[in-house]
Amino acid sequence: MSADDSFDLRFEWEAAPTVRAAELQATWARLELWVGDECVTRVEDIESASARRSLYVSLYPLAEWLAYSWWFLKADHRPSSLPTRLWSFQRARSQSWLDQHNVRAAGDGYSWPDLTIVPEGNRTRLAWYRENSPSSNRLIRFLSQGEALVNAEALERRLADFVGTVLTRLIEQGVHNTRLAEEWTAIQGMDDEEAEFCLAAARLGVDPYVDDERLEQAILESAEELDGPVLADFLDAVDPARIGSGLAWVRAATERAEMDHSASESALGTLRDAARFEAHETRAWQIGWEQARRVRKSLGVPTADRVELDQVISTSVLRSQDHGLQGLGAVDGKASLVLGRAMVRESERFAQARALWHALFEHDTGRFLITSSHTDRQKVERAFAAELLAPAEGIEKQLTVSPVEVEAEDLDDAADRFAVSSLLIRHQIDNQLVP
């Protein structure tokens, strides 16, 4: 998978005299989609048994789909927690969220690539899938497959430019009063408050335009009580049906965390200096690994030894009904973590390590959430926790076999040494030790 690739839609208008619908005829084109140097629209033409890089389609359905999916493409991070095997329209059509994230949902009888777009914070993940065989009613088969991260702002600008270009083409061809024009005008005309509400609803994975007074009130209450990363993390993870009880838990957990004074203020303060550095890596997980190595060095713990966090992050439990809200922490000189449910020791240590990342690198927020979401921030946080608790270098020293030959017993031995789960050891080996 590549990082920070560019995304582009390349097209040339074509004549389509046999197409009846005015908006479709006016926007007929030869289209190519590119991610970096990968052509997403590379297809096999079944009749001619040849390959080409373009589609002959009307661009109107794609532009309309982009407009109606706009807020989800900007802010619905929830699919990032799902395995990418469920991102394919042809493999997991029952996943209703794909209608707002996969280009194939543009429909209208045209052959669109199985391309899924999921925002993950500052970057957006794109994943596209080849077809092993053509559908019975299609004359082409998509050949390209890949995955990439692109700059979220750059992608948004390119998609907005595309919609604007399609609208200009419609006007030039004398086609007015389309659903696309109506929807895009409404989006562009929103004030800041309306746009923030739409983004908040999309973070919850719900349609911003659905008439639901209860949900609307809950979103507004959340925005009043929470702000910054805490609000974003809350909306990314909370069950929309339980947003009220979730907010109540945040209130109670905040009070509990602020009353906990069992952790050492000096222990946390000592580590803050280690946290002050400029990351040179761009990939989220590499940033987390680098941060963890610096913090471990500051703690003076060799890579082959277990690190203890109880003196730095104190923990307690206040049961949450929402599994997405895994913990809440407070930082005020000291740091404390309130877990949403009791955990086995290995899981609790991982939550502590995730909390330490927030306490060191986002301590200005005063409080933070540990959630089930997988935005780029959470990816940094999880990578930090994994490397802090079980450094790849330390795991390699522990192994008596090559990383590619490890078996369950080897994983268990390393997990016992570092007091983490075998799954975490497996993750570290796969991501850092296996070529």
CORZITA-V242826 format. One line per field, one symbol per residue. ss: DSSP state (H for helix, E for strand, L for the rest). A space follows every 10 residues. Layout:
ss=???
This chain:
ss=LEEEELEEEE EEELLLLLLL LHHHHHLEEE EEEEELLEEL LLEEELLLLE EELLEEEELH HHHHHHHHLH HHHHHLLHHH HLLHHHLLLL LLLLLHHHHH LEHHHHLLLL LLLEEEEEEL LLEEEEEEEL LLLLLLLLLE EELLLEEEEE EHHHHHHHHH HHHHHHHHHH HHLLLLLLHH HHHHHHHHLL LHHHHHHHHH HHHLLLLLLL LLHHHHHHHH HHHHHLLHHH HHHHHHHLLH HHHHHHHHHH HHHHHHHHHL LLLLHHHHHH HHHHHLLLLL LLLHHHHHHH HHHHHHHHHL LLLLLLLLLL LLEEEEELLL LLLLEEEEEE ELLLEEEEEL LLLLHHHHHH HHHHHHHHHH HLHHHLEEEE ELLLLHHHHH HHHHHHHHHL LHHHHHHHLL LLHHHLLHHH HHHHHHHHLL LHHHHHHHHH HHHLL
